[in-house]
């Protein structure tokens, strides 16, 4: 009985309350006509409720999300198709799609009667300024009577998953001096076509052929060394993101952590577009690939949160084993952390670090700890660019590929 009366609308409950009061008053006066009116007011919602519940409509719902992954601030289109698979014509239906409030207000629709075998399509747009993974749906349909006294909710099970990635900023195809990349000529080569020094030897591993033994290096190091295959190093890169909470400041979209996540996503997407075989590494280690690198990068960075770790030895150790170019996006580092990161560079591998001026994020300055980090990394052969809240990411990316005698932040607004 409670479920039956739970289907009454505010108007239906008002009818029942008024009818009950009229019947009581009619019996107390007594006034038979008032009792009859009260009985009518009570019976009408009950009859409407029973008729609505006996309407066994068989409806199906399929949904489509286009596209299923979007950068923050961009719209996606949701399309739901409601089909009447019964032999009865439906009455007017009220439809509401359940969406998180982050994506805006819940869309509501009024559907005209759907003929047997017919369908209606509902379409609307959603967007989010915050990254994350959101469940859209299910669609909920309300069956209402002609008097507006009863509403019965029916919910479908189908849902859609929307992945909102960090903002992706386009980056220019930068160039770096070939001398920095370990080449003899003084010309310029596109950074997208350069990997670690292909001739650099490495330690012998089980399964390596003896024809690859580099005897000069073996005699020099006192252990068996082999040549690296060129295809193993060309166009390979590792993107390192320091996600420790203590390395960042602020909260929300204006925090240094969100800037770092967006920077890592933009750099990774740029490398993927340039044909790199890349990997994503955080302070906790390498992120296991799921599909393509870009899919792994965007899906992981859509939901990443600051970690409570204090050290990042696991991440830098993985970075040292990765090989290829090293590109680090880091926040506040201690001197020991900076030296640990600097030591992850091996041989002549190009290494770049985008250092966020956390302590002076809003003032476009360079504090002592930021300058110290830049100095330690530069001394170890890293290219360093310092970014503040007003630094365009494209400007910082270009700065990483040109000579810098003095480390200074680039000005401008991030747009």
C-alpha positions, 0 to 999 in steps of 0.5 A: 500500500505504501508503494501505491500511494508513493506514486501519487504526485503532490496534486494526487496527495492533495486530492486524497487529503481534501477528500478525506477531510470532506468525508469526515466533515460530511459525516460529522455534520452530517451532509451526505453530498459532502461525503459523496464529493469527498469519496470522489476525490479519494477514489479518482487518484486511486483509480488513476494509480491502478490504471497507470500501474496496469499499463504494461508498456515494454520499452527498450533504451539504447544510448550513444555518447559522441565522443566518449572521451573529451578534453575538459571544457569541450562538449559531448553529445548524448543520444538516447533511443527509446523504443516501444516494443509492446503492442500497446500505444504508450501515453505521454512519457516524461523522461529524465537522464541521470547525470552528475551535477558536474556535467550540468543540470539533468535533462528532461523531456516530454515524449508524445505517445509512442506507437507500437514498434515506434521510437523517439530519440533524445539528444542533448550536450554535456560538458565539464570543466573538471577532468574525471570519469563520469557515469551518464544515465540511466534514463528514467521514464515517468508514466503519468495519468491524464489528470497529473495525479500519478507518476510511476518511475521506470528506469533502464539499466543502460549507462554511458561512461564519459572520460574528461581528460585534462586540457590539451594544449597544442605544442609546436614541433620544436628543434634542438641543437644536434650537439646537445643530442650527441651528434657531431655536426652543428646543424639543427635536427627536429627533436621528434626524430632523435632518440638516445645515442644509437651507438651507446653500448649496454650490459650483456643480457641473456639472449643477446647474440655474440655478434653484437658484443662491443669489444672496446667497451667490454675492455673499458668497463671490464664486463661484457657489453653489447651494441644497442639496436638503433630501432630500440632507441629512435623515437622513444621517450618517457614522460615523468609526472611528479604527482606527490601532494607535497610537491604542489600547491593550491587546489582546484583548476588553478593549482600547480598539480592541475597545471602539471597534469595538463602539461604531461597530457599535452606533452604526451599527446604531442609525442604520440602525434610525432610517432614516439614510442612513449611511456608514462611514469609517475613517482609510483612507477610506470603506468601499465599500458592499456591499449595505445600510449595515448589511450593510457595517458589520457585515461590515467591522467583523467582520474589521477589524484595527488599522492601522499608519498614523500619520495619518488625513488621508484619513479626515478629508478623506472625512469633510469631504466626506460631509455630514450628521451626523458621529459619530466614535469615536476613541482617543488623538489628538495636538493636530494630529490633534484639530485636523484632525478638528475641521476636518472639520465643515462649516457647522452639521452636528451633530458628535459625538465619543466619545473613549476615555480611552486613557491612563487606560482602566482607572482611569476618569480623564481625562488631559491628552491626553484633556482637550486633545482634548475641548477642541479638538473642543468649541471647534470645535462638536463634542459630546464624551463621554469613555468609559473601560473602565467606561462603558456605551455607552448612557450615553455616547450620551446624554451626547453629546446633552446640554449638558456644561460639564465633560467627565467620564466616565460611571461604571458597568460595560459590560454 
